Amino acid sequence: MILLAVVLTANVMMAQKKDRTDAFMYNKNGQYAKAITSIEKCVNHEQFLGMKPNDQAMAWLYRAAIYQNVIQSGDEALKAQTPNALEIVYQSLMKCMENKDFLEDNKGEIYQRVGNVMNTYYTKGADDYNTGKFTDAAPMFKKAYDIAKSLGSSDANDMLNLAATSALRAEDYNTALTYFTEVKDNGADNVDVYKHLAACYNGLGNAEQAMAMINAGLEKSPSDAGLILEKVNAYLKEGKGAEAVADLNKLRELDPNNAQLLFVLGTIYGDENNKDLYDVEKARKYYEDALAINPGYYDATYNIGVLYTGMANKYIEQANEITGFSKAEQDQYNSLIEQANELLRTGLPYLKQAYDAQPSDDVKNVLRSIYVKLNMMEEVKALDGK
């Protein structure tokens, strides 16, 4: 019985070696589907672990080679059947590299194949990133990083930074935070890392940690515009408008022709909910200054139109509160309505310009309301027919 068991085991081992050899020959002849069947039969057999370590390592190397050839074959049907081929190549090579003696004897081929996998992941990540598929790009760059790190590549941290940036642009703040933290732990102690960490914390609503990262970065570069802007964002989320204004003015000193900074200042002063800073004239002035720098700035154009409309509505509300019919009351009513109409006429060209630039139902409804209030019925008809 013992002899029979030994014979059976030997036969199993011989069969596994034959499967491995068949896989090699099928792969050599370009018969990749058959090669896959043979190599999977070999490495997934319950007795595979009983093979000699070098025979196992050779099987893993064959498996990596077969799936790499599938990826490069141009056989779309076969590639569709093996959508995770690149991951199989990577895992097979990692298994192969566990055998240090085999790795030493086959270092050239193994490292070349590992490098090819890394480059494929990196290229896929770059393609996804460049086409705006940031969610897909992040794990591709992360795979490239994992491989580069295992090879001791000096470019590894750059790949992790790309993975982190992709996750941040995908608004996957938790993943981005994990990756950027590792980038920093790997030795990248620079302003950009702190800026990105602050953006992650801001995205997660953790203003305290965001500010800590911003301040750490500003210690390295007190005039860094990106960090100051992140600080502004943190202040605005906390409702600290005055602090935001102070930092925005610092940014204006660094970049006096930046229309966006003026626009943000306009939004701060134009926010009625901000009782301490609400100032219509300052808001209007900042929007006008933004338009002087960039006449085609849609947001500034639209906001200044809305600002005038809001001011006009306040006069209309006051007029509607008058309930008496005396001459004095009627004169007051007419005066308030005329002031409102004057503001509507002032804001109207801005809203028309905004609508012409980016037609939308929201702007259209505001325009219609103004036309009706100003008794411009021909314009109402033209607007509805547009």
C-alpha positions as CSV (number, residue, x, y, z in Angstrom):
1,M,0.0,0.0,0.0
2,I,2.9,2.3,0.8
3,L,4.5,1.5,-2.5
4,L,1.2,2.2,-4.3
5,A,0.9,5.6,-2.6
6,V,4.5,6.5,-3.6
7,V,3.7,5.5,-7.2
8,L,0.5,7.5,-7.3
9,T,2.3,10.6,-5.9
10,A,5.0,10.2,-8.5
11,N,2.5,9.9,-11.2
12,V,0.7,13.1,-10.0
13,M,4.0,15.0,-10.0
14,M,4.8,13.7,-13.5
15,A,1.3,14.9,-14.6
16,Q,1.9,18.3,-13.2
17,K,5.3,18.6,-14.9
18,K,3.6,17.5,-18.1
19,D,1.0,20.2,-17.7
20,R,3.7,22.8,-17.2
21,T,5.6,21.5,-20.2
22,D,2.5,21.6,-22.3
23,A,1.8,25.1,-21.2
24,F,5.4,26.1,-22.3
25,M,5.0,24.5,-25.7
26,Y,1.5,26.0,-26.3
27,N,2.8,29.4,-25.3
28,K,5.8,29.0,-27.6
29,N,3.5,28.1,-30.5
30,G,1.1,31.0,-29.8
31,Q,-1.7,28.8,-28.6
32,Y,-2.4,30.9,-25.6
33,A,-5.9,29.6,-24.7
34,K,-4.5,26.1,-24.5
35,A,-1.5,27.4,-22.6
36,I,-3.7,29.0,-20.0
37,T,-5.7,25.8,-19.6
38,S,-2.5,23.8,-19.0
39,I,-0.8,26.2,-16.7
40,E,-3.9,26.8,-14.6
41,K,-4.3,23.0,-14.3
42,C,-0.7,22.8,-13.0
43,V,-0.7,25.6,-10.4
44,N,-4.2,25.0,-9.1
45,H,-3.7,21.2,-8.5
46,E,-4.0,20.2,-4.9
47,Q,-0.5,18.5,-5.1
48,F,1.2,21.6,-6.6
49,L,2.8,22.5,-3.3
50,G,4.4,19.1,-3.3
51,M,6.5,19.9,-6.3
52,K,10.2,21.0,-5.9
53,P,10.5,24.7,-5.1
54,N,12.3,25.4,-8.4
55,D,9.6,23.5,-10.4
56,Q,7.0,25.7,-8.7
57,A,8.9,28.9,-9.4
58,M,9.3,27.9,-13.1
59,A,5.5,27.2,-13.3
60,W,4.8,30.7,-11.9
61,L,7.2,32.2,-14.4
62,Y,5.5,30.3,-17.3
63,R,2.2,31.5,-16.0
64,A,3.4,35.2,-16.0
65,A,4.8,34.8,-19.5
66,I,1.6,33.3,-20.9
67,Y,-0.7,36.0,-19.6
68,Q,1.7,38.7,-20.7
69,N,1.6,37.3,-24.2
70,V,-2.2,37.3,-24.0
71,I,-2.1,41.0,-23.2
72,Q,0.1,41.7,-26.1
73,S,-1.5,39.3,-28.5
74,G,-4.2,41.6,-30.0
75,D,-6.7,38.7,-29.6
76,E,-9.6,40.8,-28.2
77,A,-11.8,37.7,-27.6
78,L,-9.2,36.0,-25.5
79,K,-8.3,39.3,-23.7
80,A,-12.0,39.7,-22.9
81,Q,-12.0,36.2,-21.3
82,T,-9.0,37.2,-19.1
83,P,-9.8,40.8,-18.0
84,N,-7.6,40.4,-14.9
85,A,-4.6,39.2,-16.9
86,L,-2.2,41.9,-15.8
87,E,-3.0,41.2,-12.1
88,I,-2.4,37.5,-12.8
89,V,1.0,38.3,-14.3
90,Y,1.9,40.5,-11.3
91,Q,0.8,37.9,-8.7
92,S,2.6,35.1,-10.6
93,L,5.9,37.0,-10.7
94,M,5.6,37.8,-7.0
95,K,5.2,34.1,-6.3
96,C,8.1,33.4,-8.5
97,M,10.3,35.9,-6.7
98,E,9.7,34.2,-3.3
99,N,12.2,31.6,-4.4
100,K,15.4,33.5,-3.8
101,D,17.7,30.9,-5.5
102,F,15.5,30.8,-8.6
103,L,15.3,34.6,-8.6
104,E,19.1,34.8,-8.5
105,D,19.4,32.4,-11.4
106,N,16.7,34.1,-13.6
107,K,17.1,37.6,-12.4
108,G,17.3,39.2,-15.8
109,E,14.1,37.7,-17.2
110,I,12.1,38.1,-14.0
111,Y,13.0,41.8,-13.4
112,Q,12.3,42.6,-17.0
113,R,8.9,41.1,-16.8
114,V,8.2,42.9,-13.5
115,G,9.3,46.1,-15.1
116,N,6.9,45.6,-18.0
117,V,4.0,45.1,-15.6
118,M,4.9,48.2,-13.7
119,N,5.1,50.2,-17.0
120,T,1.8,48.8,-18.1
121,Y,0.1,49.9,-14.9
122,Y,1.7,53.3,-15.1
123,T,0.7,53.8,-18.7
124,K,-2.9,52.7,-18.0
125,G,-3.0,55.2,-15.0
126,A,-1.6,58.0,-17.2
127,D,-4.2,57.3,-19.9
128,D,-7.1,57.3,-17.4
129,Y,-5.8,60.5,-15.7
130,N,-5.4,62.3,-19.0
131,T,-9.0,61.5,-20.0
132,G,-10.4,62.6,-16.6
133,K,-11.0,59.1,-15.3
134,F,-9.3,59.8,-11.9
135,T,-11.1,57.1,-10.0
136,D,-9.7,54.5,-12.4
137,A,-6.2,56.1,-12.5
138,A,-5.6,56.0,-8.8
139,P,-5.4,52.2,-8.4
140,M,-3.3,51.9,-11.5
141,F,-0.7,54.3,-10.2
142,K,-0.8,52.6,-6.8
143,K,0.0,49.2,-8.5
144,A,2.9,50.8,-10.3
145,Y,4.1,52.2,-7.0
146,D,3.9,48.9,-5.2
147,I,6.0,47.3,-7.9
148,A,8.5,50.1,-8.1
149,K,8.8,50.0,-4.3
150,S,9.5,46.3,-4.3
151,L,12.2,46.9,-6.9
152,G,13.7,49.7,-4.9
153,S,13.1,52.2,-7.7
154,S,13.9,55.9,-6.9
155,D,10.7,56.8,-8.9
156,A,8.4,54.9,-6.6
157,N,7.3,57.9,-4.5
158,D,6.5,59.9,-7.6
159,M,4.1,57.1,-8.7
160,L,2.4,57.1,-5.3
161,N,2.1,60.9,-5.5
162,L,0.3,60.4,-8.8
163,A,-2.0,57.9,-7.2
164,A,-2.8,60.3,-4.4
165,T,-3.4,63.2,-6.8
166,S,-5.8,61.1,-8.8
167,A,-7.7,60.1,-5.7
168,L,-7.9,63.7,-4.6
169,R,-9.2,64.8,-8.0
170,A,-11.7,62.0,-7.8
171,E,-12.8,63.5,-4.5
172,D,-11.9,60.2,-2.8
173,Y,-10.5,62.1,0.2
174,N,-9.9,59.1,2.5
175,T,-7.8,57.3,-0.1
176,A,-6.0,60.5,-1.1
177,L,-5.2,61.2,2.6
178,T,-3.8,57.7,3.1
179,Y,-1.6,58.0,0.0
180,F,-0.4,61.5,0.6
181,T,0.5,60.6,4.2
182,E,2.6,57.7,2.9
183,V,4.2,60.1,0.4
184,K,5.2,62.3,3.3
185,D,6.4,59.4,5.4
186,N,8.6,58.3,2.5
187,G,10.5,61.5,2.8
188,A,8.7,64.0,0.6
189,D,8.6,66.8,3.2
190,N,7.7,69.7,0.9
191,V,5.1,72.4,0.4
192,D,3.1,70.5,-2.1
193,V,2.5,67.6,0.2
194,Y,1.2,69.9,3.0
195,K,-1.0,71.6,0.4
196,H,-2.5,68.3,-0.7
197,L,-2.9,67.0,2.8
198,A,-4.8,70.2,3.7
199,A,-7.0,69.7,0.6
200,C,-7.8,66.2,1.8
201,Y,-8.7,67.3,5.3
202,N,-10.8,70.2,3.9
203,G,-12.6,67.7,1.7
204,L,-13.3,65.5,4.8
205,G,-14.6,68.6,6.7
206,N,-11.7,68.4,9.3
207,A,-10.9,72.1,9.4
208,E,-8.6,71.8,12.4
209,Q,-6.3,69.2,10.7
210,A,-6.5,71.2,7.4
211,M,-5.3,74.3,9.2
212,A,-2.5,72.4,10.9
213,M,-1.2,71.1,7.5
214,I,-1.5,74.6,6.0
215,N,0.4,76.2,8.8
216,A,3.1,73.5,8.6
217,G,3.4,74.2,4.9
218,L,3.5,78.0,5.4
219,E,6.4,77.6,7.8
220,K,8.3,76.3,4.8
221,S,7.0,78.8,2.3
222,P,5.1,81.8,3.9
223,S,4.1,83.2,0.5
224,D,2.9,80.0,-1.2
225,A,-0.3,81.0,-3.1
226,G,-1.8,77.5,-3.1
227,L,-1.4,77.1,0.7
228,I,-2.9,80.5,1.3
229,L,-5.9,79.6,-0.9
230,E,-6.4,76.4,1.0
231,K,-6.3,78.5,4.2
232,V,-9.0,80.8,2.7
233,N,-11.1,77.7,1.9
234,A,-10.8,76.5,5.5
235,Y,-11.8,79.9,6.9
236,L,-14.8,80.1,4.6
237,K,-16.0,76.6,5.7
238,E,-15.7,77.8,9.3
239,G,-17.6,81.0,8.6
240,K,-14.5,83.1,9.3
241,G,-15.0,85.7,6.6
242,A,-12.7,88.4,8.1
243,E,-9.8,86.0,8.2
244,A,-10.5,84.8,4.7
245,V,-10.5,88.4,3.5
246,A,-7.1,89.1,5.1
247,D,-5.5,86.1,3.3
248,L,-7.2,86.9,0.0
249,N,-5.6,90.3,0.2
250,K,-2.3,88.7,0.8
251,L,-2.9,86.7,-2.4
252,R,-3.8,89.8,-4.3
253,E,-0.4,91.3,-3.4
254,L,1.2,88.2,-4.9
255,D,-1.1,88.2,-8.0
256,P,-2.8,91.6,-8.4
257,N,-4.3,90.6,-11.8
258,N,-6.1,87.5,-10.6
259,A,-9.8,88.0,-11.3
260,Q,-10.8,84.9,-9.4
261,L,-9.5,86.4,-6.1
262,L,-11.6,89.6,-6.7
263,F,-14.6,87.4,-7.5
264,V,-14.2,85.5,-4.2
265,L,-14.0,88.7,-2.3
266,G,-17.2,89.8,-4.0
267,T,-19.0,86.7,-2.9
268,I,-17.9,87.2,0.7
269,Y,-19.1,90.8,0.9
270,G,-22.2,89.9,-1.1
271,D,-23.3,87.2,1.3
272,E,-26.3,88.5,3.3
273,N,-25.8,85.7,5.9
274,N,-22.4,87.2,6.8
275,K,-23.7,90.0,8.9
276,D,-20.3,91.4,9.9
277,L,-19.0,91.7,6.3
278,Y,-22.1,92.2,4.2
279,D,-21.5,95.3,2.1
280,V,-23.3,95.6,-1.3
281,E,-21.0,98.4,-2.6
282,K,-17.8,96.5,-1.8
283,A,-19.3,93.3,-3.4
284,R,-20.2,95.3,-6.5
285,K,-16.8,96.9,-6.7
286,Y,-15.0,93.6,-6.5
287,Y,-17.2,92.1,-9.2
288,E,-16.6,95.1,-11.4
289,D,-12.8,94.9,-10.8
290,A,-12.9,91.2,-11.7
291,L,-14.7,92.0,-15.0
292,A,-12.2,94.8,-15.8
293,I,-9.5,92.1,-15.7
294,N,-11.6,89.4,-17.4
295,P,-14.6,90.8,-19.3
296,G,-15.8,87.3,-20.2
297,Y,-15.8,86.1,-16.5
298,Y,-19.3,84.4,-16.5
299,D,-19.6,84.0,-12.7
300,A,-18.7,87.6,-12.0
301,T,-21.1,88.8,-14.7
302,Y,-24.0,86.7,-13.4
303,N,-23.3,87.5,-9.7
304,I,-23.3,91.3,-10.3
305,G,-26.6,91.0,-12.1
306,V,-28.1,89.0,-9.2
307,L,-26.6,91.5,-6.8
308,Y,-28.5,94.4,-8.4
309,T,-31.7,92.2,-8.6
310,G,-31.4,91.5,-4.8
311,M,-31.0,95.2,-4.1
312,A,-34.0,96.0,-6.2
313,N,-36.1,93.4,-4.4
314,K,-35.4,95.1,-1.1
315,Y,-37.0,98.3,-2.4
316,I,-39.9,96.3,-3.8
317,E,-40.5,94.7,-0.4
318,Q,-40.5,98.1,1.3
319,A,-43.0,99.4,-1.3
320,N,-45.3,96.4,-0.7
321,E,-45.4,97.2,3.0
322,I,-47.1,100.5,2.3
323,T,-50.9,99.9,2.7
324,G,-52.2,103.4,2.9
325,F,-53.7,105.4,0.0
326,S,-52.7,109.0,0.9
327,K,-50.7,111.1,-1.6
328,A,-47.6,111.0,0.6
329,E,-47.8,107.2,0.9
330,Q,-48.4,106.8,-2.8
331,D,-45.5,109.1,-3.6
332,Q,-43.3,107.0,-1.3
333,Y,-44.5,103.8,-3.0
334,N,-43.7,105.2,-6.4
335,S,-40.3,106.4,-5.3
336,L,-39.4,103.0,-4.0
337,I,-40.6,101.2,-7.1
338,E,-38.6,103.6,-9.3
339,Q,-35.4,103.0,-7.3
340,A,-36.0,99.3,-7.6
341,N,-36.6,99.7,-11.4
342,E,-33.4,101.7,-11.8
343,L,-31.4,98.9,-10.1
344,L,-33.1,96.3,-12.3
345,R,-32.2,98.3,-15.4
346,T,-28.6,98.5,-14.2
347,G,-28.3,94.8,-13.5
348,L,-30.2,93.7,-16.6
349,P,-27.3,94.0,-19.1
350,Y,-25.1,91.7,-16.9
351,L,-27.8,89.1,-16.8
352,K,-28.4,89.3,-20.5
353,Q,-24.7,88.9,-21.1
354,A,-24.6,85.9,-18.7
355,Y,-27.6,84.3,-20.5
356,D,-26.0,84.8,-23.9
357,A,-22.8,83.2,-22.7
358,Q,-24.4,80.2,-20.9
359,P,-28.2,79.9,-21.5
360,S,-29.9,78.2,-18.6
361,D,-33.5,78.0,-17.3
362,D,-32.4,79.7,-14.0
363,V,-31.0,82.8,-15.7
364,K,-33.9,82.8,-18.2
365,N,-36.4,82.9,-15.3
366,V,-34.6,85.8,-13.6
367,L,-34.6,87.7,-16.9
368,R,-38.3,87.1,-17.5
369,S,-39.1,88.3,-14.0
370,I,-37.1,91.6,-14.6
371,Y,-38.8,92.1,-18.0
372,V,-42.2,91.7,-16.5
373,K,-41.4,94.2,-13.7
374,L,-40.1,96.7,-16.2
375,N,-43.1,96.1,-18.5
376,M,-40.8,94.9,-21.3
377,M,-43.4,92.5,-22.8
378,E,-41.8,92.4,-26.3
379,E,-38.6,91.1,-24.6
380,V,-40.6,88.5,-22.7
381,K,-42.0,87.2,-26.0
382,A,-38.6,87.2,-27.6
383,L,-37.1,85.4,-24.6
384,D,-39.8,82.7,-24.6
385,G,-39.4,82.2,-28.3
386,K,-35.7,81.8,-28.1
